Amino acid sequence: MAAPDILPPKGVRPPIIGPGQTFGTVTDRIAGIVLTKHTPIFWVAIAAISLALFGMLQTAVGYLLVKGVGIWGITIPIGWGFAIVNFVWWIGIGHAGTLISAILLLFKQTWRTSINRFAEAMTIFAVMQAGLFPLIHTGRPWLAAYWLFPIPLTMGVWPQFRSPLIWDVFAVSTYFTASFLFWGIGLIPDFATLRDSAKTLVVRRIYGMLAMGWRGSAKHWNRYETAYMLLAGLCTPLVLSVHSVVSLDFAVSVVPGWHTTFFPPYFVAGAIYSGFAMVLMLAIPFRYLYGMQDFITLRHLQNCGKLMLATGQIVAYSYAMEMFIGWYSHDKYELAMVNNRLHGPYSHYYYMLILCNILIPQSLWLNKVRSTPWILFLVSVVVNTGMWLERFVIVVMSLQRDYVPSSWGMYWYTKWDMMIFVGTMGFFTLLFFIFIRLMPAISIFEMRNLIPQAKVKE
């Protein structure tokens, strides 16, 4: 039975793994989610809803390719609408997976072991959603996507390497590739465990191929640990570089509200903030639906809450500095940007942003909030909502008021904008639940290293 969520006495930290676990129970509990013949009803229901939303995404994208971007709400002053807002939002969500897996691994933080596997999967699936928007944002990807790749001298024209959109292609594709390899290598020992635990020949053959001949020999473990640590070292700077490059899409311009030097650290902190919020949004329902309270304990939830609080303070400082720089510069266009955010037609979005990203998350200072899963889940939902609003404010409110009043305009999203956005959430959820059903969502071999038997053996 799973351990109940009982808050330990003051001054005593919750354990990383529930009491009474052995090698056998760890393997059976985690592998049982994958190897069971009976798919839970809740899995079928959630997958069906997600599949319907994915179908809506396909419909909206298909109609976009036929009709063009005119079906969206973009206008002349606001050429970037939901497409770039959602792109930056999804890229940010993918940051916590690599942070938990790579950086915490290098710092030997053992509490990462229960959540690193599905956090890595979250990274892969979030980057897949983000990558959709650069492909479709022109409405004619078979023409426009051609110029995103460096094909020198073709048609006598060089791609513009000084464009940050080109940088995005290299940064995001490198991030996706390194994260995918890091995730895949980490799964190899667990695939071997599933191969050895499977009851049918077909399942054994499938997981046997995925295990790539793993036998758990000393040579295998040596090569595995070497490759795993090398990829962790490679992925660590990517956490900082990818969203820094994305921020340069804005910072290299001369648009008031964008042209500022602190956008890279500001965007990175915001990405980790939203990423940890998404980790909690996935971990809390998962541990409840599958009874994994012994493996994803209150210790994990509390630590994620603390990291959310820390990055949230950095984000709050960035908001204050953004407004201070605009005011202190005494530049009339920067002052107009400040005034527009505080009193403009979209000012209610800005105040909602402050509420979601600064005020409500201050509740994370309370140990009671960090230790109550359902409250922590609601705070995470609020944070991710606020981080989406942040991207909306940066993109739409900055473009809405240009230097010349005659070029000012308004932006109103259409149903097609919303269908694509909601559809990507359905696609993300569908991929995540397929992953849970077919692969171990918690690292089996790393969890076995945490039980007392492993320590005695050492």
N, C-alpha and C positions, 0 to 999 in steps of 0.2 A: 504494500500500500504506500501511496505517496505521503510524504511528511506534510502535515498541515502548516499553513502560513502563520506560525506563532512567533511573535517578536521576542527575541531573547532579552534577558535582563540588561539594564543600562550598562554600557561599557563592554558588553560582550558582542562580538561580531557574529552574524549568522555563518554557518559553515558553507563551504563551496560545494560540497556534495552531502546528501542526506545520510544519516547513520544506517549501519547494517548492510551496506552494499558490498558485493563481492565481484570477482571477475565475471562469474556466471550471470549474476543478476543484471549487471551493467550491460553485458552483451545481449541478454534476452530482452530487456526492456527497450533498448534502442533499436536493435535489429528487428524486434517483433513488429514495430510500426510498418516496416517495409515488407517483411516476409509473410505477414498475415494474409490469409485468403479472403477475409471479409473486410471490405472497405467500409469505414464508418459512415453512417447516414449523414452526419454533419459535413463530412468531406465531399460527398456527392452533391449535397445542397449548395455548398459554397462554390464548388467547381462549376456547377450548372449556371449559377448566377454570373460567375466570372466569364464563363464561355459566352453567355448572352451579351455581356458588355463587350467582349472581344469581337463578337459579330457586329455590334454597333460600330466599333472602331473600323472594321473592315468596310462597312457600308459608307461611313463618312469619308474615309480615305479614297475609296473608289469614286465617290461622287466628286471629291476634290480633284482627282486626276482627270475627270471628264470635263468639269466646268472651270477649273482654275481657282486661284486664291480669292476671286471675287466673292465666293460664298462666305468668306471670313469677314470679320468686322474691321479689318485693317483699312486705314485711310492714308492720305498723302502725308500728313505730319507724323502719323504713327504707323510706319511701315512694319514695325515689329509688334506683334500682339501676343496672343496666347502661345504662338509657336515658340518664341524665344523665352517667354516666361516659363513655360513648361519644360523646355530644354534645360534651363539652368536649375530648375527645381529638382528634376530627376537626377541630374548629375550630382547635385548636392546630397541627395539621399544615398547615393552610392558610395559616399566617402567613409561612412562609419565602418563598413565591412572591412575595407583594407586597413583602416586604423586599428580595429580590434584584432585582426589577424596578424598583421605585420609588425606594427609598432609595439603593441603589447607583448607580442612574442619575443621581440628583441629585448624588451625590458623584463622578461621572465615573469610576467603577471599571470599566475596560474588560473585566476578567476575567469580568464577569457575562454577557457576550454569548452564551456557549455554553450556558448553563444557564437563562437567564431565561425562555425560551419554554415549556419543559415544566414549569418551576417555576410559571409562571402558570397553566398547565393543571391542575397539581396542586392549586393553590388552588381553582379552580372546582369540580373534582370532589370535593375534600375537603369543601367547604362544602355541596355537594349531599348528601353522606352525613350531615353534621351536621344539616342541615335536616330530615332524615327523622324524627329522634327527637322533636323537639317536636311534630311532627304526630301521631305514633302513641303517644306515651307515656301518653295518657289512655285509649286503646283505643276511643274514640268521637270521631274527629277531626271528623266532620261536625257535632258539637255543640260540642265544646270549642274548636276552632280559631276559631270565630266570635268568641269573647271576646278573642282575641289582637289583634284589629284595632280601631282607634278609630272606633266608629260611635256618635257621641253621640246621646242621647235616644231611640235605638231601644229599644223595650220599656220606656222610662222608666228605664233604668239606664246609667250611664256606666262604661266600662272603668276599671279601677283603674290609673291612670298611675303610682302610686307603687310598683307591683310591678316588680321587676327582670325578671320574665318578659316584661313588655311592652317593657322597654328592649331585651331580647335581640332581639325581632322587628325593631325599627328598626335596631339595630346590625348584625345579621347580614345583613339584606336590603340595607342600604346598602353593606356590605362586598362582598357578592356582586355587586351591580350595578356598582360602581366597578371591581372587579377584572375583571369580564367585559368592560366597555368598554375597559379598559386592554389586556387581552389581544387583543380583537378589532381594535382600531386598529393594534396592533403587527403583526398578521398581514397587513394590506392590501398592503404592498409585496411580500411573499412570495407572496401569492395571484396578484399580477400576474406574478411570475416563473414560477409554475407554469402560468399561462394561456399565457404565451409559449413555454414549453417543452413543453407537452402535444402529443401526436401525433394525438389523435382530436378530432373536432369536439365531441362531447358533453362531454368533459373540459374542453376550452377554454371552452365555454359556462358550465359550472358554476363554474370558477375565475374566469372573466370577471365573472360576477355578484357573486361574493364580493369581487373586487378593486374593485368600485364605480367602474369607469371610470378606474382609476389608469393614468397614462401616464408618471409620473416627471418631470413638468415642474417648473420652479422653484416655481411657485405651489403645486403639490401637495406638494412637500417642505416648503415654508414652513408650510402649514396643518397638515401631518402633525406636524411637530416642535413646533408650538405646542400642538396638542391633546395630544400625547404628554406634553409636559412639564407641562401643566396637570393632566392626570390623575395624573401621578406625584406632583405636589404635593398633590393631593386624597387619594390613596391612602396617603401617608406617615403622616398622623395616624391613619388608620384602623387601621394596624398596632398602634398603641398603644391606641386606644380600644376596639376590638372585644373583645379578651380582657379588658380592664379592666372593661367592662360585664358580661361573662360572670362575672368574679370577684365582682362585686357580688351575684350570685345568692346567694352564700355569705356575703360579708362584712357585708351589711346585717342578717343574722339575729343571734340571740343564742345560737346553738349553740356550745358550747366546741369550739375547733379551727377555727371559721369566723369568729367575730367578731373580726377583726383588721384593722388598717389597711394592712398591707403586701401584701395579697392582689393588688391590681392590678399592681404591678411584678413580683411573684412569678409571677403567671400569664403575663404577657407574656414574661418571660425563659424560662419553661418552654415556651411555645408556639413561640418561635423555636428553642429547643433541639430540640424534636421535629420542627419543620418542616425544619430543615437535615438532621436524620437521615433524614427521608423523601426529601429531595432526593438524598442520596447513595445511598439504597436504590434509587432510580429511575435515577440517572445512571450508576452503575457497571455494572449489567447492560446498560443501553442502549448504552453505548460499546463493550462487549464483543460483544454480539450483532450490532450493525450496523457494527462496525469503525470507530468514531468516535474513536479515540484521538488523531487529529490535531486534533480540534476540542474534545473534552473531555479536556484534558491533565491531567497530574499537578498542574499549577498550580491548576486548579479544585478538585481533590480536596483538596489541601493547604489552600487557603483556606477551604473549607467545614469541614474538620476544625478549623482554628483558631477559626472562629466557633462551632462546637459546643463547643470547649473553653472559650471565654470565657463563653458563656451557661451552660454547665454549672457553672462556678464561681459564677455568680450564683445558680443554683438551689441549689447546695450551701450557700451562705451563707444562703439563705432557709430551708432546712430547719433549720439551726442556730439561726437567729433565732426560728423558730416554736417550737422546743422551749425555748429560753432564755426567751422571753416567758412561756410557760406556767409555767415554774419560778419565774421572778423575780416574777411577780404574786402568788404565794402564795395565789391563789384556789383553793379546794378543787376546783372543777369543772375548772379548767384543769389543775391537778395530776393530776386523775383522767384527763384526756385524755392527758397525757404518759405516765402509767403504763399506760394502755390500749394505747397504741401500742408501748410497749416490752415489755409483759408480757401483753397481752390475748390473746384467742382468735385474733385476726387478726394478731398481731405478726410472724408469718413473712412476711406480705406487706410489712410495713414494712421488715424487714431485706433482703428481696429488692429493694425499692425503693432502699435505700441502696447495695446492691451494683451495681445496674444504672445508676443515675444519677450516682453519685459515684465509687465505687472503680474500676470497670472503665474509665470514660472518662478517668481520669487517664493512661492509656496514650497518649492523644493528645498528651501533652507530647513524645513521642518522634517525631522526624522519620521514622523507619523505619515507624512505624505509619501516619502521615498519608500516606506515599508508597506504601504497599502496598494496592492496591485491595481485595483480598479481605478483608484484616484490617479496613480501614476500613468495609467493608460489614457485617461481623459486629458491629463496635462500634455502628454505626447501628441495627442490629436490636435490640441490647441496650438502647440508649437509648430507642427507641420503646416497647419492652416496659416499661422502667422508668417512662416517662411515663404509660403506661396504668395501671400499678400506683399511681402517685402519685394519679391521679384516683380510683381505687378506695379508697385509704386515706383521702383527704379526704372522700369521700361516705359510704362504708359505715362506716368506723371512727368517724367523728364522730357519725353518727346512731345507731349501735349502743348507745351509752351516753348516755342522757338524764339529766336532773336527778334523776328519781325512779327508783329501782331497779326498781319494779314495771313500768315501761315499757321495760325493757331487752329486747333480743331479738337474734336472729341472722339473717343473710342468706345464703341459698344460691341461686346462680343455677340456672336450669333449662336444659334443652336448647333451649328456644325463645329464651331470652336469647342463648345462644351461637350459635344458627343465624342470628339477626338480625345479630349482631356480625360473624361470619365472612362472612355474605352481603354486608354493606356493603364489606368488603375485596375480595370478588370483583367487586362492582359497580364499585368504584373502579378496579380493575385493568382491567376490561373497557373502561371509558370511556377510560382512558389509552392502551390499545393501539389502540383505534379512532382516537384522536387521532393517534398515531404514524403510522398507515397512511394517513390522509386529509389531514393537515396537516404542514407542516415543523416538526419538533420542535426544530430549531435555527434561529435567525434568520439567513436567507441574507444579507440586505443588511447586517446588522451585522457578520457574519463577514467579508464582503468589505471592510469598512472597516479590518480589522486586517491585511490582507496588505500586503507592501511596495509593490505596484503602486498601491494607494490612497494611500499616504503620499507616493510620488513624484509622483502626480497632483496632490496638494494643494500 
